[in-house]
Amino acid sequence: MADSGVEVVAINTQPFYNLQYWKTFWRSLGAGDVLWAQDSDYSAIAAYNVLNLGTTIIINRQGRIIYRDGGVTSYNKLRAEVEKAL
């Protein structure tokens, strides 16, 4: 998706799981590569008011949040929301 200007960032907010754990889990689902980050000081959680695991946030090119949910997002829903943002 990088060629369309879309970048996916997965942020680990669970300090007791390292990034390798999540990468292995992610790949076990057949998911593609994403950029991984560790939120060890909880700054991303605070900045985006993340209240539960599995939160999905889509930020447009202007830096505005255009979509968010607090649970598992289906692929079809995520794709539709990303396409709206492009």
DAQUI-V77781 format. One record per run of one state. SS is the DSSP state (2 for helix, 1 for strand, 0 for the rest). FROM is the first residue (numbers start at 0). TO is the last residue. If there is no record, write none. Layout:
ss->SS from->FROM to->TO
ss->SS from->FROM to->TO
This chain:
ss->0 from->0 to->0
ss->2 from->1 to->3
ss->0 from->4 to->7
ss->1 from->8 to->11
ss->0 from->12 to->17
ss->2 from->18 to->27
ss->0 from->28 to->33
ss->1 from->34 to->37
ss->0 from->38 to->41
ss->2 from->42 to->46
ss->0 from->47 to->54
ss->1 from->55 to->58
ss->0 from->59 to->63
ss->1 from->64 to->68
ss->0 from->69 to->73
ss->2 from->74 to->84
ss->0 from->85 to->85
